[in-house]
Amino acid sequence: MKRSERVAVIGVGVLGASVGWNLSRLGAEVVFIDAGRPGEGVTNWSFSWVNASNKTERESYFALNVAGMAAHRELAGTIGPDAWWYPSGHLRWADDPAAQAKLLETAELLAGWNYRTEVYTGAEVRRRLEPALTMPGEDPVVFHPDEAWVHGRHLVGRLVGQAVASGAELRSGAAVCDIGTGADGSIQKLLCPMGAVSTSPSS
């Protein structure tokens, strides 16, 4: 029988959850280990804005973020949007002439890079998009309809939940206090208050 890889993911924020979920899909035996609860550390306190409109320093960096937006949409299609994915778009406006001019300059740049960008007046925004917004009716407002935000803790829960349903193991409240290695430097064991976790492959 083919030996499967056994992988311990230490720290189950959005990065750990994503790595573990992908490894589980590829057939690895995954053990999630977190000193607290999954997604309740830094991930839970980050506002995860999925955008490229704020990444215009270099076109290559902008393109990387556009690819990230597409990856989030693909992920939503794969695992389901549930309570983590909010593709509601992004409105931006400014309250002084210099900032307004810069806003419109950036909007023109983004449109030139084929990034969906719409420009309205404040009155049009209230009428068409957000009736409760308070802003001068003639001020320019830029709308990026393809942008979104992510509820990080809910995304972590979704990823870990699907991995566990496929056979992964979750150990919450288990801080790793030591790592045992073999003579060749390979990681053999993780020591936790709840006991040891072997990383040796199983047959």
C-alpha positions as CSV (number, residue, x, y, z in Angstrom):
1,M,0.0,0.0,0.0
2,K,1.3,3.5,-0.8
3,R,2.5,5.4,2.2
4,S,0.7,8.6,2.8
5,E,2.4,11.7,4.1
6,R,1.5,12.8,7.7
7,V,1.6,16.5,8.1
8,A,1.2,18.6,11.3
9,V,0.0,22.2,10.7
10,I,1.0,24.3,13.7
11,G,-1.1,27.4,14.0
12,V,-4.6,27.4,12.5
13,G,-5.1,30.9,11.2
14,V,-6.1,31.5,7.6
15,L,-2.7,30.5,6.3
16,G,-2.5,27.3,8.4
17,A,-6.1,26.4,7.5
18,S,-5.5,26.9,3.8
19,V,-2.3,24.8,3.8
20,G,-4.0,22.0,5.8
21,W,-7.1,22.0,3.6
22,N,-5.1,21.8,0.4
23,L,-2.8,19.1,1.7
24,S,-5.9,17.1,2.9
25,R,-7.4,17.4,-0.6
26,L,-4.1,16.0,-2.0
27,G,-4.3,12.9,0.2
28,A,-2.0,13.8,3.1
29,E,-2.9,12.9,6.7
30,V,-3.3,16.3,8.3
31,V,-3.2,17.2,12.0
32,F,-4.2,20.8,12.8
33,I,-2.6,22.0,16.1
34,D,-3.5,25.3,17.7
35,A,-2.7,26.7,21.1
36,G,-6.2,28.4,21.1
37,R,-9.1,27.9,18.7
38,P,-8.8,27.9,14.9
39,G,-9.2,31.4,13.5
40,E,-9.4,33.3,16.8
41,G,-5.9,34.8,16.7
42,V,-4.7,37.5,14.3
43,T,-7.0,36.2,11.6
44,N,-10.0,37.1,13.7
45,W,-8.9,40.7,14.1
46,S,-7.9,41.4,10.5
47,F,-10.3,43.1,8.1
48,S,-9.6,41.1,5.0
49,W,-10.2,43.4,2.0
50,V,-10.0,41.6,-1.3
51,N,-8.9,44.2,-3.7
52,A,-6.4,45.5,-6.2
53,S,-7.6,49.2,-6.4
54,N,-5.3,50.0,-3.4
55,K,-2.3,48.3,-5.0
56,T,-1.2,50.6,-7.8
57,E,2.4,51.2,-6.9
58,R,3.5,48.8,-9.6
59,E,1.5,47.2,-12.3
60,S,3.1,43.8,-11.5
61,Y,1.9,44.1,-7.8
62,F,-1.5,45.2,-9.0
63,A,-1.7,42.1,-11.3
64,L,-0.7,39.8,-8.4
65,N,-3.6,41.2,-6.3
66,V,-6.0,40.8,-9.3
67,A,-5.0,37.1,-9.4
68,G,-5.6,36.9,-5.6
69,M,-9.1,38.3,-6.1
70,A,-9.8,35.6,-8.8
71,A,-8.4,32.9,-6.4
72,H,-10.8,34.0,-3.7
73,R,-13.8,33.8,-6.1
74,E,-12.6,30.3,-7.2
75,L,-12.3,29.2,-3.6
76,A,-15.9,30.5,-2.9
77,G,-17.1,28.3,-5.8
78,T,-15.2,25.3,-4.4
79,I,-16.1,25.4,-0.7
80,G,-19.2,27.5,-0.9
81,P,-19.5,31.1,0.2
82,D,-21.2,30.3,3.6
83,A,-20.7,33.2,6.0
84,W,-17.1,34.1,5.0
85,W,-17.4,35.6,1.5
86,Y,-18.9,39.1,0.9
87,P,-18.5,40.3,-2.7
88,S,-20.3,43.6,-2.1
89,G,-17.9,45.9,-4.0
90,H,-16.1,49.0,-2.7
91,L,-17.1,52.7,-2.7
92,R,-14.4,55.4,-2.2
93,W,-14.7,59.2,-2.1
94,A,-12.8,62.1,-0.7
95,D,-13.8,65.4,0.9
96,D,-11.3,67.9,-0.6
97,P,-10.5,68.9,-4.2
98,A,-6.9,67.7,-4.2
99,A,-7.9,64.3,-2.8
100,Q,-10.8,64.1,-5.3
101,A,-8.5,64.8,-8.2
102,K,-6.1,62.0,-7.0
103,L,-9.1,59.6,-6.6
104,L,-10.2,60.3,-10.2
105,E,-6.6,60.0,-11.5
106,T,-6.3,56.6,-9.8
107,A,-9.7,55.5,-11.2
108,E,-8.5,56.4,-14.7
109,L,-5.3,54.4,-14.2
110,L,-7.2,51.3,-13.0
111,A,-9.7,51.6,-15.9
112,G,-6.7,51.6,-18.2
113,W,-5.5,48.4,-16.6
114,N,-9.0,46.9,-17.4
115,Y,-10.1,46.9,-13.8
116,R,-13.8,47.4,-13.4
117,T,-14.2,51.0,-12.2
118,E,-17.4,53.1,-12.1
119,V,-17.6,56.8,-11.3
120,Y,-20.8,58.4,-9.9
121,T,-21.8,61.4,-8.0
122,G,-22.8,61.2,-4.4
123,A,-26.5,61.7,-5.3
124,E,-26.3,58.8,-7.8
125,V,-24.7,56.5,-5.2
126,R,-27.5,57.2,-2.8
127,R,-30.1,56.6,-5.5
128,R,-28.6,53.5,-7.0
129,L,-26.4,51.8,-4.3
130,E,-26.4,53.0,-0.7
131,P,-29.4,55.2,0.2
132,A,-28.2,55.7,3.8
133,L,-24.8,57.2,2.9
134,T,-24.2,60.9,3.9
135,M,-22.1,62.8,1.4
136,P,-22.4,65.9,-0.8
137,G,-24.5,65.1,-3.8
138,E,-22.0,66.4,-6.4
139,D,-18.9,64.8,-5.0
140,P,-17.3,62.1,-7.2
141,V,-17.5,58.6,-5.9
142,V,-15.6,55.6,-7.3
143,F,-17.1,52.1,-7.2
144,H,-15.2,48.9,-7.7
145,P,-17.9,46.2,-8.1
146,D,-15.6,43.2,-8.1
147,E,-14.0,43.8,-4.7
148,A,-15.0,41.9,-1.6
149,W,-14.2,41.3,2.0
150,V,-13.6,38.1,3.9
151,H,-14.7,37.1,7.4
152,G,-11.4,35.3,8.4
153,R,-12.6,33.3,11.3
154,H,-15.6,31.9,9.3
155,L,-13.3,31.0,6.4
156,V,-10.9,29.2,8.7
157,G,-13.9,27.3,10.2
158,R,-15.1,26.3,6.7
159,L,-11.7,25.1,5.6
160,V,-10.9,23.1,8.7
161,G,-14.4,21.7,8.9
162,Q,-14.1,20.3,5.3
163,A,-10.7,18.9,6.0
164,V,-11.8,17.2,9.2
165,A,-14.8,15.8,7.4
166,S,-12.3,14.2,5.0
167,G,-10.3,12.6,7.7
168,A,-8.0,15.4,9.1
169,E,-7.6,15.8,12.9
170,L,-8.0,19.0,14.9
171,R,-6.2,19.5,18.2
172,S,-7.3,22.8,19.8
173,G,-5.7,24.2,23.0
174,A,-2.5,22.3,22.3
175,A,0.6,24.5,22.2
176,V,3.6,22.8,20.6
177,C,6.4,22.9,23.2
178,D,9.1,20.9,21.4
179,I,9.9,19.3,18.1
180,G,11.7,15.9,18.0
181,T,13.9,15.2,15.0
182,G,15.6,12.1,13.6
183,A,19.3,11.6,13.0
184,D,18.8,12.9,9.4
185,G,17.2,16.1,10.6
186,S,13.6,15.0,9.6
187,I,10.8,15.9,12.0
188,Q,9.6,12.8,13.8
189,K,7.5,14.1,16.7
190,L,5.8,17.2,18.1
191,L,5.5,17.4,21.8
192,C,2.3,19.0,23.2
193,P,0.7,19.2,26.7
194,M,-2.0,16.8,25.3
195,G,0.7,14.3,24.2
196,A,3.0,13.6,21.3
197,V,2.0,13.9,17.6
198,S,4.0,11.6,15.3
199,T,4.7,12.9,11.9
200,S,6.1,9.6,10.6
201,P,4.3,8.3,7.4
202,S,1.7,5.6,7.9
203,S,1.3,2.6,5.6
